[in-house]
Amino acid sequence: MGRLWDKMTGTRYPGGGVAPLTTLEVRTALFALNGPDVPFRVRNGTPKEGAEHRAGPPSHGANG
């Protein structure tokens, strides 16, 4: 399905001349997202764990 599938899933590609980042640069950028003011946590996982997304109330000090 190629580009049609990309359009259906919202996949976007960078413009020409954009150099890809190394694995280390991507990991560093993702871990830099962590902080006390964000409602998520980026951490090292194992290949067996894979990736997951959990939605729920903030657990960092909110007494909502």
Jmol script that loads the backbone (N, CA, C; Angstrom):
load data "model"
ATOM      1  N   MET A   1       0.812  -1.201   0.000  1.00  0.00           N
ATOM      2  CA  MET A   1       0.000   0.000   0.000  1.00  0.00           C
ATOM      3  C   MET A   1       0.853   1.261   0.000  1.00  0.00           C
ATOM      4  N   GLY A   2       2.080   1.188   0.459  1.00  0.00           N
ATOM      5  CA  GLY A   2       3.002   2.307   0.336  1.00  0.00           C
ATOM      6  C   GLY A   2       2.504   3.604   0.939  1.00  0.00           C
ATOM      7  N   ARG A   3       2.536   4.636   0.132  1.00  0.00           N
ATOM      8  CA  ARG A   3       2.191   5.986   0.609  1.00  0.00           C
ATOM      9  C   ARG A   3       0.725   6.115   1.031  1.00  0.00           C
ATOM     10  N   LEU A   4      -0.141   5.325   0.449  1.00  0.00           N
ATOM     11  CA  LEU A   4      -1.548   5.362   0.867  1.00  0.00           C
ATOM     12  C   LEU A   4      -1.647   4.933   2.331  1.00  0.00           C
ATOM     13  N   TRP A   5      -0.959   3.855   2.683  1.00  0.00           N
ATOM     14  CA  TRP A   5      -0.967   3.387   4.069  1.00  0.00           C
ATOM     15  C   TRP A   5      -0.358   4.445   4.982  1.00  0.00           C
ATOM     16  N   ASP A   6       0.736   5.083   4.539  1.00  0.00           N
ATOM     17  CA  ASP A   6       1.351   6.156   5.319  1.00  0.00           C
ATOM     18  C   ASP A   6       0.354   7.281   5.574  1.00  0.00           C
ATOM     19  N   LYS A   7      -0.421   7.624   4.576  1.00  0.00           N
ATOM     20  CA  LYS A   7      -1.409   8.690   4.736  1.00  0.00           C
ATOM     21  C   LYS A   7      -2.495   8.275   5.725  1.00  0.00           C
ATOM     22  N   MET A   8      -2.902   7.012   5.670  1.00  0.00           N
ATOM     23  CA  MET A   8      -3.950   6.533   6.565  1.00  0.00           C
ATOM     24  C   MET A   8      -3.468   6.484   8.022  1.00  0.00           C
ATOM     25  N   THR A   9      -2.193   6.170   8.220  1.00  0.00           N
ATOM     26  CA  THR A   9      -1.661   6.056   9.583  1.00  0.00           C
ATOM     27  C   THR A   9      -1.036   7.345  10.088  1.00  0.00           C
ATOM     28  N   GLY A  10      -0.940   8.350   9.239  1.00  0.00           N
ATOM     29  CA  GLY A  10      -0.379   9.628   9.667  1.00  0.00           C
ATOM     30  C   GLY A  10       1.138   9.679   9.645  1.00  0.00           C
ATOM     31  N   THR A  11       1.773   8.732   8.958  1.00  0.00           N
ATOM     32  CA  THR A  11       3.231   8.717   8.871  1.00  0.00           C
ATOM     33  C   THR A  11       3.707   9.906   8.061  1.00  0.00           C
ATOM     34  N   ARG A  12       4.706  10.582   8.599  1.00  0.00           N
ATOM     35  CA  ARG A  12       5.286  11.730   7.896  1.00  0.00           C
ATOM     36  C   ARG A  12       6.783  11.512   7.745  1.00  0.00           C
ATOM     37  N   TYR A  13       7.351  12.030   6.682  1.00  0.00           N
ATOM     38  CA  TYR A  13       8.765  11.896   6.401  1.00  0.00           C
ATOM     39  C   TYR A  13       9.409  13.269   6.391  1.00  0.00           C
ATOM     40  N   PRO A  14      10.686  13.361   6.786  1.00  0.00           N
ATOM     41  CA  PRO A  14      11.368  14.659   6.777  1.00  0.00           C
ATOM     42  C   PRO A  14      11.619  15.138   5.357  1.00  0.00           C
ATOM     43  N   GLY A  15      11.822  16.431   5.232  1.00  0.00           N
ATOM     44  CA  GLY A  15      12.144  16.994   3.930  1.00  0.00           C
ATOM     45  C   GLY A  15      13.522  16.551   3.474  1.00  0.00           C
ATOM     46  N   GLY A  16      13.843  16.833   2.239  1.00  0.00           N
ATOM     47  CA  GLY A  16      15.141  16.453   1.703  1.00  0.00           C
ATOM     48  C   GLY A  16      16.273  17.170   2.430  1.00  0.00           C
ATOM     49  N   GLY A  17      17.408  16.521   2.509  1.00  0.00           N
ATOM     50  CA  GLY A  17      18.572  17.124   3.133  1.00  0.00           C
ATOM     51  C   GLY A  17      18.630  17.005   4.653  1.00  0.00           C
ATOM     52  N   VAL A  18      17.678  16.324   5.247  1.00  0.00           N
ATOM     53  CA  VAL A  18      17.676  16.144   6.699  1.00  0.00           C
ATOM     54  C   VAL A  18      18.451  14.877   7.022  1.00  0.00           C
ATOM     55  N   ALA A  19      19.514  15.032   7.800  1.00  0.00           N
ATOM     56  CA  ALA A  19      20.351  13.879   8.147  1.00  0.00           C
ATOM     57  C   ALA A  19      19.701  13.093   9.288  1.00  0.00           C
ATOM     58  N   PRO A  20      19.676  11.771   9.208  1.00  0.00           N
ATOM     59  CA  PRO A  20      19.122  10.975  10.304  1.00  0.00           C
ATOM     60  C   PRO A  20      20.029  11.036  11.527  1.00  0.00           C
ATOM     61  N   LEU A  21      19.427  10.899  12.702  1.00  0.00           N
ATOM     62  CA  LEU A  21      20.193  10.888  13.941  1.00  0.00           C
ATOM     63  C   LEU A  21      20.710   9.489  14.215  1.00  0.00           C
ATOM     64  N   THR A  22      21.794   9.416  14.979  1.00  0.00           N
ATOM     65  CA  THR A  22      22.303   8.119  15.396  1.00  0.00           C
ATOM     66  C   THR A  22      21.408   7.573  16.505  1.00  0.00           C
ATOM     67  N   THR A  23      21.533   6.298  16.777  1.00  0.00           N
ATOM     68  CA  THR A  23      20.763   5.674  17.856  1.00  0.00           C
ATOM     69  C   THR A  23      21.042   6.365  19.180  1.00  0.00           C
ATOM     70  N   LEU A  24      22.296   6.674  19.441  1.00  0.00           N
ATOM     71  CA  LEU A  24      22.672   7.338  20.689  1.00  0.00           C
ATOM     72  C   LEU A  24      22.025   8.718  20.792  1.00  0.00           C
ATOM     73  N   GLU A  25      21.985   9.466  19.690  1.00  0.00           N
ATOM     74  CA  GLU A  25      21.362  10.790  19.705  1.00  0.00           C
ATOM     75  C   GLU A  25      19.859  10.700  19.976  1.00  0.00           C
ATOM     76  N   VAL A  26      19.202   9.711  19.396  1.00  0.00           N
ATOM     77  CA  VAL A  26      17.762   9.531  19.615  1.00  0.00           C
ATOM     78  C   VAL A  26      17.504   9.150  21.070  1.00  0.00           C
ATOM     79  N   ARG A  27      18.278   8.208  21.614  1.00  0.00           N
ATOM     80  CA  ARG A  27      18.119   7.802  23.015  1.00  0.00           C
ATOM     81  C   ARG A  27      18.329   8.984  23.954  1.00  0.00           C
ATOM     82  N   THR A  28      19.362   9.778  23.693  1.00  0.00           N
ATOM     83  CA  THR A  28      19.658  10.937  24.528  1.00  0.00           C
ATOM     84  C   THR A  28      18.502  11.934  24.494  1.00  0.00           C
ATOM     85  N   ALA A  29      17.960  12.169  23.306  1.00  0.00           N
ATOM     86  CA  ALA A  29      16.838  13.104  23.183  1.00  0.00           C
ATOM     87  C   ALA A  29      15.601  12.583  23.911  1.00  0.00           C
ATOM     88  N   LEU A  30      15.327  11.281  23.822  1.00  0.00           N
ATOM     89  CA  LEU A  30      14.160  10.719  24.509  1.00  0.00           C
ATOM     90  C   LEU A  30      14.318  10.796  26.025  1.00  0.00           C
ATOM     91  N   PHE A  31      15.492  10.450  26.538  1.00  0.00           N
ATOM     92  CA  PHE A  31      15.704  10.508  27.986  1.00  0.00           C
ATOM     93  C   PHE A  31      15.690  11.945  28.493  1.00  0.00           C
ATOM     94  N   ALA A  32      16.009  12.904  27.638  1.00  0.00           N
ATOM     95  CA  ALA A  32      15.977  14.312  28.030  1.00  0.00           C
ATOM     96  C   ALA A  32      14.545  14.801  28.259  1.00  0.00           C
ATOM     97  N   LEU A  33      13.553  14.061  27.779  1.00  0.00           N
ATOM     98  CA  LEU A  33      12.155  14.436  27.986  1.00  0.00           C
ATOM     99  C   LEU A  33      11.706  14.231  29.429  1.00  0.00           C
ATOM    100  N   ASN A  34      12.410  13.364  30.165  1.00  0.00           N
ATOM    101  CA  ASN A  34      12.049  13.108  31.564  1.00  0.00           C
ATOM    102  C   ASN A  34      12.181  14.370  32.399  1.00  0.00           C
ATOM    103  N   GLY A  35      11.379  14.458  33.415  1.00  0.00           N
ATOM    104  CA  GLY A  35      11.466  15.583  34.332  1.00  0.00           C
ATOM    105  C   GLY A  35      10.325  15.542  35.316  1.00  0.00           C
ATOM    106  N   PRO A  36      10.412  16.359  36.366  1.00  0.00           N
ATOM    107  CA  PRO A  36       9.376  16.349  37.395  1.00  0.00           C
ATOM    108  C   PRO A  36       8.052  16.964  36.942  1.00  0.00           C
ATOM    109  N   ASP A  37       8.062  17.714  35.852  1.00  0.00           N
ATOM    110  CA  ASP A  37       6.855  18.421  35.423  1.00  0.00           C
ATOM    111  C   ASP A  37       6.146  17.756  34.248  1.00  0.00           C
ATOM    112  N   VAL A  38       6.497  16.526  33.921  1.00  0.00           N
ATOM    113  CA  VAL A  38       5.846  15.836  32.811  1.00  0.00           C
ATOM    114  C   VAL A  38       5.055  14.644  33.333  1.00  0.00           C
ATOM    115  N   PRO A  39       3.905  14.348  32.721  1.00  0.00           N
ATOM    116  CA  PRO A  39       3.059  13.254  33.203  1.00  0.00           C
ATOM    117  C   PRO A  39       3.452  11.888  32.635  1.00  0.00           C
ATOM    118  N   PHE A  40       4.723  11.720  32.300  1.00  0.00           N
ATOM    119  CA  PHE A  40       5.180  10.446  31.759  1.00  0.00           C
ATOM    120  C   PHE A  40       6.617  10.209  32.192  1.00  0.00           C
ATOM    121  N   ARG A  41       7.093   8.998  31.917  1.00  0.00           N
ATOM    122  CA  ARG A  41       8.460   8.647  32.259  1.00  0.00           C
ATOM    123  C   ARG A  41       9.043   7.839  31.115  1.00  0.00           C
ATOM    124  N   VAL A  42      10.231   8.211  30.673  1.00  0.00           N
ATOM    125  CA  VAL A  42      10.958   7.456  29.670  1.00  0.00           C
ATOM    126  C   VAL A  42      12.046   6.692  30.414  1.00  0.00           C
ATOM    127  N   ARG A  43      12.096   5.388  30.217  1.00  0.00           N
ATOM    128  CA  ARG A  43      13.079   4.584  30.932  1.00  0.00           C
ATOM    129  C   ARG A  43      13.602   3.476  30.044  1.00  0.00           C
ATOM    130  N   ASN A  44      14.716   2.892  30.464  1.00  0.00           N
ATOM    131  CA  ASN A  44      15.247   1.724  29.768  1.00  0.00           C
ATOM    132  C   ASN A  44      14.312   0.552  30.005  1.00  0.00           C
ATOM    133  N   GLY A  45      14.060  -0.183  28.977  1.00  0.00           N
ATOM    134  CA  GLY A  45      13.270  -1.397  29.099  1.00  0.00           C
ATOM    135  C   GLY A  45      14.048  -2.544  28.490  1.00  0.00           C
ATOM    136  N   THR A  46      13.531  -3.725  28.626  1.00  0.00           N
ATOM    137  CA  THR A  46      14.173  -4.879  28.005  1.00  0.00           C
ATOM    138  C   THR A  46      13.463  -5.188  26.697  1.00  0.00           C
ATOM    139  N   PRO A  47      14.130  -5.884  25.785  1.00  0.00           N
ATOM    140  CA  PRO A  47      13.455  -6.262  24.534  1.00  0.00           C
ATOM    141  C   PRO A  47      12.182  -7.074  24.792  1.00  0.00           C
ATOM    142  N   LYS A  48      12.161  -7.846  25.877  1.00  0.00           N
ATOM    143  CA  LYS A  48      10.978  -8.639  26.198  1.00  0.00           C
ATOM    144  C   LYS A  48       9.793  -7.740  26.571  1.00  0.00           C
ATOM    145  N   GLU A  49      10.069  -6.615  27.241  1.00  0.00           N
ATOM    146  CA  GLU A  49       9.000  -5.691  27.630  1.00  0.00           C
ATOM    147  C   GLU A  49       8.388  -4.986  26.439  1.00  0.00           C
ATOM    148  N   GLY A  50       9.201  -4.610  25.469  1.00  0.00           N
ATOM    149  CA  GLY A  50       8.698  -3.840  24.346  1.00  0.00           C
ATOM    150  C   GLY A  50       8.344  -2.426  24.797  1.00  0.00           C
ATOM    151  N   ALA A  51       7.416  -1.802  24.102  1.00  0.00           N
ATOM    152  CA  ALA A  51       6.990  -0.449  24.446  1.00  0.00           C
ATOM    153  C   ALA A  51       5.558  -0.501  24.944  1.00  0.00           C
ATOM    154  N   GLU A  52       5.234   0.377  25.861  1.00  0.00           N
ATOM    155  CA  GLU A  52       3.859   0.433  26.340  1.00  0.00           C
ATOM    156  C   GLU A  52       3.479   1.873  26.653  1.00  0.00           C
ATOM    157  N   HIS A  53       2.207   2.090  26.691  1.00  0.00           N
ATOM    158  CA  HIS A  53       1.664   3.402  27.020  1.00  0.00           C
ATOM    159  C   HIS A  53       0.610   3.184  28.078  1.00  0.00           C
ATOM    160  N   ARG A  54       0.728   3.892  29.170  1.00  0.00           N
ATOM    161  CA  ARG A  54      -0.276   3.780  30.223  1.00  0.00           C
ATOM    162  C   ARG A  54      -0.922   5.144  30.413  1.00  0.00           C
ATOM    163  N   ALA A  55      -2.213   5.167  30.417  1.00  0.00           N
ATOM    164  CA  ALA A  55      -2.937   6.410  30.648  1.00  0.00           C
ATOM    165  C   ALA A  55      -3.619   6.335  32.009  1.00  0.00           C
ATOM    166  N   GLY A  56      -3.525   7.387  32.743  1.00  0.00           N
ATOM    167  CA  GLY A  56      -4.133   7.429  34.058  1.00  0.00           C
ATOM    168  C   GLY A  56      -3.885   8.767  34.698  1.00  0.00           C
ATOM    169  N   PRO A  57      -4.331   8.937  35.912  1.00  0.00           N
ATOM    170  CA  PRO A  57      -4.107  10.217  36.576  1.00  0.00           C
ATOM    171  C   PRO A  57      -2.630  10.427  36.870  1.00  0.00           C
ATOM    172  N   PRO A  58      -2.190  11.670  36.912  1.00  0.00           N
ATOM    173  CA  PRO A  58      -0.787  11.946  37.225  1.00  0.00           C
ATOM    174  C   PRO A  58      -0.417  11.385  38.585  1.00  0.00           C
ATOM    175  N   SER A  59       0.774  10.857  38.701  1.00  0.00           N
ATOM    176  CA  SER A  59       1.197  10.280  39.976  1.00  0.00           C
ATOM    177  C   SER A  59       2.322  11.086  40.604  1.00  0.00           C
ATOM    178  N   HIS A  60       2.513  12.314  40.157  1.00  0.00           N
ATOM    179  CA  HIS A  60       3.617  13.103  40.683  1.00  0.00           C
ATOM    180  C   HIS A  60       3.116  14.274  41.520  1.00  0.00           C
ATOM    181  N   GLY A  61       2.483  13.963  42.623  1.00  0.00           N
ATOM    182  CA  GLY A  61       2.112  14.991  43.582  1.00  0.00           C
ATOM    183  C   GLY A  61       0.711  15.544  43.453  1.00  0.00           C
ATOM    184  N   ALA A  62      -0.047  15.118  42.466  1.00  0.00           N
ATOM    185  CA  ALA A  62      -1.413  15.628  42.310  1.00  0.00           C
ATOM    186  C   ALA A  62      -2.342  14.914  43.286  1.00  0.00           C
ATOM    187  N   ASN A  63      -3.159  15.663  43.971  1.00  0.00           N
ATOM    188  CA  ASN A  63      -4.115  15.082  44.919  1.00  0.00           C
ATOM    189  C   ASN A  63      -5.546  15.176  44.404  1.00  0.00           C
ATOM    190  N   GLY A  64      -5.685  15.362  43.077  1.00  0.00           N
ATOM    191  CA  GLY A  64      -6.930  15.574  42.392  1.00  0.00           C
ATOM    192  C   GLY A  64      -8.094  14.918  42.905  1.00  0.00           C
TER     193      GLY A  64
END
end "model"
wireframe off; spacefill off
backbone 0.3
color backbone group
